[in-house]
Amino acid sequence: MDLLLHLDRTLDELDPPRWAPPGLDATRLMRKVHELRQVPLGELGPADLRTLVSQQVALPYVLPLAVRLLREEPLLDAYFYDGDLLLAVVNVPASAWDLYPHLRTQLRSVIAALPEAEAADLPGGAAEDLAHFVAQPDMLR
């Protein structure tokens, strides 16, 4: 799936069915995710991608975009802290990578190249999450 062909389309278009508007009792996070599904992929920023990845929404579409950013700046501060997008990405279910084993390999290389001191500066448990992602076998079936 070549996402560059779909950057002008929204998740509501690409990831059916379209979601109904959030209910009156929806949290701010729920409203934000609904809103992001209506934004063209090419207009999603790092914080938007972190939100969608963290909520595991339309991962086949948002993971490649997130990895593209992480290849350039692995410890990107998407919203909360340095490396927050990276940690969101490495914590998705292993099955989310089935469509993109090459992206997983690329991300493993990016993580392996991180200076140890920079990984150590991430929030508690992050270094272990990164090490676990790098060590996971390619086929978890």
C-alpha positions in Angstrom: 0.0 0.0 0.0 1.6 3.2 -1.1 0.4 5.9 1.3 1.9 8.7 -0.7 -1.0 8.1 -3.1 -3.4 8.6 -0.3 -2.1 11.7 1.5 -5.1 13.8 0.3 -7.6 11.3 1.8 -8.9 10.9 5.3 -9.0 7.9 7.6 -12.8 8.0 7.4 -12.3 7.5 3.6 -9.5 4.9 3.8 -10.5 3.0 6.9 -14.2 2.2 6.7 -16.7 2.4 8.1 -16.9 6.1 8.7 -17.3 6.8 12.3 -20.5 8.4 13.5 -20.0 11.8 15.3 -18.9 11.3 19.0 -21.7 11.2 21.5 -22.5 14.1 23.9 -20.7 12.2 26.7 -17.5 11.7 24.7 -14.2 12.6 26.3 -11.9 15.3 24.9 -9.6 12.5 23.6 -12.5 10.7 21.9 -13.6 13.9 20.2 -10.0 14.5 19.1 -9.6 11.1 17.6 -12.9 11.5 15.7 -11.7 14.9 14.5 -8.4 13.4 13.3 -10.2 10.8 11.2 -11.5 13.6 9.1 -8.1 15.2 8.4 -6.2 14.3 5.2 -3.3 12.1 6.0 -0.8 14.6 4.6 -2.0 17.2 7.1 -1.6 15.0 10.2 1.2 16.4 12.4 3.4 14.5 14.9 1.1 15.1 17.8 -1.9 13.8 15.7 0.0 10.7 14.7 1.0 10.1 18.4 -2.6 10.3 19.4 -3.8 8.0 16.7 -1.0 5.5 17.3 -1.5 5.5 21.0 -5.2 4.9 20.5 -4.5 2.2 17.9 -6.6 3.9 15.3 -6.1 2.9 11.6 -2.6 1.7 12.3 -2.1 0.5 8.7 -2.3 4.1 7.6 -0.7 6.0 10.5 2.3 3.7 11.3 4.1 4.3 8.0 3.7 8.1 8.5 5.0 7.9 12.0 8.0 5.8 11.0 8.8 8.2 8.2 9.1 11.0 10.9 11.0 8.8 13.3 13.6 7.9 10.6 14.5 11.6 10.5 14.1 12.4 14.2 13.8 9.3 16.4 13.4 11.3 19.6 10.9 13.7 18.2 8.8 15.5 20.9 5.4 15.0 19.3 3.5 16.5 22.2 4.5 15.4 25.7 8.3 14.7 25.8 11.2 13.8 23.7 10.6 10.3 22.2 6.9 10.2 22.9 6.0 9.3 19.3 8.7 6.6 19.2 7.4 5.0 22.4 3.9 5.1 21.1 5.0 3.3 18.0 7.1 0.6 19.7 4.2 -0.2 22.0 1.6 -1.1 19.3 0.7 -4.7 19.1 3.2 -6.8 17.2 0.5 -7.8 14.7 0.3 -4.2 13.5 3.7 -4.7 11.8 2.5 -7.6 9.7 1.8 -5.4 6.7 5.1 -3.5 7.0 8.0 -5.8 8.0 10.4 -3.5 6.2 9.3 -0.5 8.3 9.8 -2.5 11.4 13.3 -3.4 10.3 14.0 0.3 9.5 12.7 1.3 12.9 14.8 -1.3 14.6 17.9 0.1 12.9 16.9 3.6 14.0 16.6 2.5 17.6 19.8 0.5 17.5 21.6 3.6 16.3 20.4 5.8 19.2 23.1 6.8 21.6 22.7 4.9 24.8 22.7 8.1 26.8 19.8 9.5 24.8 17.8 6.3 25.4 18.6 6.4 29.1 17.2 10.0 29.3 13.7 8.8 28.2 11.0 8.3 30.9 11.1 5.2 33.1 10.8 1.9 31.3 11.3 3.4 27.9 14.8 1.9 27.4 13.2 -1.5 28.2 10.4 -0.9 25.7 12.9 0.0 23.0 15.1 -3.1 23.8 12.0 -5.3 23.7 10.9 -3.9 20.3 14.4 -4.5 18.8 14.6 -8.0 20.3 11.2 -9.3 19.1 11.3 -11.9 16.4 9.9 -10.9 13.0 7.2 -13.6 12.9 5.1 -13.8 16.0 2.5 -16.3 14.9 
